[in-house]
Amino acid sequence: MRLKVRPIRKSSISDDIVQQIISLISNGDLKAGQRLPSERDLCVKFAASRSSLREALRCLSIMGVLSARPGEGTSVAMDGSKFMETVLHWRMSTEQHDIEDLMEVRVALEGVTAASAARNAHGADLKKLQDLVARMEESVGDAKRFAALDLEFHLSLARASNNKLILDLVSVIRGQLERGVAKVLQLPQAMPLSVKEHKAILQAVMTNESEQARAAMQAHLNAAVLRHRAAVEATTRKDEQDSRDYSHVND
């Protein structure tokens, strides 16, 4: 196998190997499922020690870029979702993101999701979505179960879109919003309103009305943003009242 690699000339040898391998995958020289040359050959090509090479390969395996199996060597991962999830989770964990910023991203992203699902969903997808909405309606009053079904509905819709990148992005962003969703569901009427909005999305998807599906999803998520604001304001007022009551007791 002829790979266009260059000998390492800098001190952070393993970092450079990581960057070169990612570049080789990006430009198509290494493809999903393709097995890498032996460690010995790679050491020669990179002019690097075996310890530096193994450190780089281990890092890429942890990230999900490579797949290492005993007795089978190391190959490029077939599914890049773990890599994307790792990178996005890390970025979102190390930077401050306002809940509403993420919700606004969802409005755009999941509008596309719903429209795509309306065009591409099959019978099994539709049955799954119908079942989830029915179970959500039955779970009104049980916030924990409702939240789990709500999440599964959005993920199932993303799967029905037939776009794995959309599914990966929806999964990661929604994972960062769990606390915000829990807060919203504490509001009176939040769950019944959410059921009504999900039914509108489902109806548009079932009738292959892509633009109506997009509009219904965006209306649902914009309403969720407003409910989140109301929930935050309610929590703030309660905290302020509790603080005043505590202060009064201790006067």
Phi, psi and omega in degrees: 000130181255108178252139180276082178243160178237150177300146181283132182240009184237169188289321182275075189299312183296323178298318181293321177298317178303311182296321180293318181294319177298321178295319179298323178289319182297320183270002174091001177292330172243131184246160180306129179087350182285135181279138178283156173301168180297159178303320181299314180296319180294321178300320179293313182298317181276350186055046184234159178285161180295325180295319179293319179297314181297324177297318180293316180295323179295318178299315181293329177291319178297320180290339181096007179284320180245158177236119181250123179236131179305130178082351182243356181079197183243134180226166176289133182301142178287331185238118182274006185295325180296320179298311180299316181297318180299313182295313182292320177298319181295315181296317182289333181281331185261354177240151179277119179239123176293138180306319182292330175299314180294323178296323179293324175297320179298323181303313181289311185295311185281344170295317176296319179303310183296318180296318180293321178296323179298330180274328192247348185296140177259178182303316181295323178297315183294320179298319179298315181295320177299315180298318181295318179295320178298318180290327175298317180297323179289338186262004178304127184107341178248091189299320182296312180292320180300315181299320180295318179290322176301312179300314182296325177300311183294323178290321179294323177296318178296321177296321181292342179289344180066029180229105186295328179296318177300315180300316180298315182292317178299317181299313184292313183294317180297325179298331179278353186250009186302316180294322178295320178296316180299321180294317181298319185291349177283343181288143175300138178071000181298317183289314176300320178295320180296319177301314180301318181291321178293325177296322179294320177297312182300316181301316181293322179294317183294332181261012176060030178266089188296317181290325176293324178295318178299313182296319180295319178294315181295323177296318179298313184287327174294322176295323179295323176299314180295321179294324178296317177301316180297320180294320178295317180296320179296319179295319180297316179298319180295317180296320179294320179294317178299321179295318178294319179296319181294319180296321180295319181297326185266003177287000000 
